[in-house]
């Protein structure tokens, strides 16, 4: 699974608990998009999570 190149957000592990309290492992995946962004003055493709895109931490290349 991809990881955000800006903030480093990646896979998170935890335990799913059913109604009868049976516990199984599960993962939470980040909402990562492949976008063209300006990096060091040149357009480059980076993996960015939607939180970073929404908070304008990424300058999009047009």
Secondary structure, 3 states (H helix, E strand, C coil): CCCCCCCCCCCEEEEEECCCCCEEEEEECCCEEEEEEEECCEEEEEEEEHHHHHCCCCCECC
